[in-house]
Amino acid sequence: MIHAGIEAGKTAVITGAADGIGLAAAKRLASLGMNVVLADNNASRLAEAAAAVPGDNLAVDTNVADRGSVEALAEKVRERFGPVSLLMNNAGRGGGGDALSNPEGWEAVLATNLFGVLHGVQAFVPDMVKSDEPGLVINTGSKQGITQPPGDTAYNVSKSGVRSLTEGLAHSLREQTKGRISAHLLIPGFTCTGMMTRHFPQKPAAAWDPEQVIDAMFEGLRRGSFYLWCLDNETTWETDYRRILWNATDIVEDRPALSRWHPDYADEFAAYVKSG
């Protein structure tokens, strides 16, 4: 069994479901006999995605950055299927920038990537708690929210927030439901999604397909893992492991912020990675 909340006849809601990881999840869950609700704010792609997902599915044009839109989604799902057993807050976007630029981009990224997750949690999870049925929440984070590469700081901040939100949610659900409902953080690496194809004319060899991310997600759920860590075609777990530990010890070692990219620590970091 993958998880008690994943079962034929039960209902899954997926945001950002028009392509990429969300669509791959929708197809996989539908193949297991679940009712699938696909939510996205790209109406044309959403219709195409819904046509590609078999079974009893519902497609709803939804802007996760708008709390009212998510609450309307929840009401439609409630009327059609009742409480859901799987909620996957997956909608995301880039285009933020560093800390000194693009205030409009920052607002858009945080509204979708962070508040979109919060809106989904608050619109759906209370009914899941009341239902007395098993369930799970999967929030899509990113390695960038953990290893913090410089560049799109807005994206990093949003995904760091998703990590903190999901960790807190997991604790609250454990306290309130004694494990009946669980929360999990999906952590993709370099993945060929709709967001990435804007920058690459074809799939980079280093990138995973969305289906591989879903394979890793299911494997993690079978293990009962909270952190559903994914790899890609160029980075091993050993390298990820060393990067995570290095970042975490910046504080206790009193190194500069993001010392992994600091020229004074380049040789030390390279040696540290090789030592693993």
Salt bridges, closest charged atoms under 4 A:
GLU7 OE1 - LYS10 NZ 3.72
ASP19 OD2 - ARG45 NH2 3.38
ASP56 OD1 - ARG80 NH2 2.64
GLU75 OE1 - ARG78 NH1 2.45
ASP127 OD2 - ARG78 NE 2.78
GLU167 OE2 - ARG163 NE 3.05
ASP215 OD1 - ARG28 NH2 2.89
ASP240 OD2 - LYS143 NZ 2.64
ASP250 OD1 - ARG255 NE 2.76
ASP264 OD2 - HIS262 ND1 4.00
